[in-house]
């Protein structure tokens, strides 16, 4: 993005959806937001990988980054944190 801020720093997720302010402040990327939405739906890494067309290892990396950025230690806490935000839309990219 020439001459402007990247979408993540503007709080914008893929497809133009606004990232909830508390997640934007934590530095959550658009892809991490997609993964978080899937975690909220209690999908496994494998299921998330299939939906987002990435490898399970990539999902593991995103989940680890989310845990660190949001200051939680378990997937359950991560899901609860994601559920408490306005990021409750489905986790399919085309649903946004």
Helices and strands as residue ranges (DSSP letters): G 7-10, G 14-16, H 21-25, H 30-40, H 45-52, H 56-70, H 75-83, G 93-95
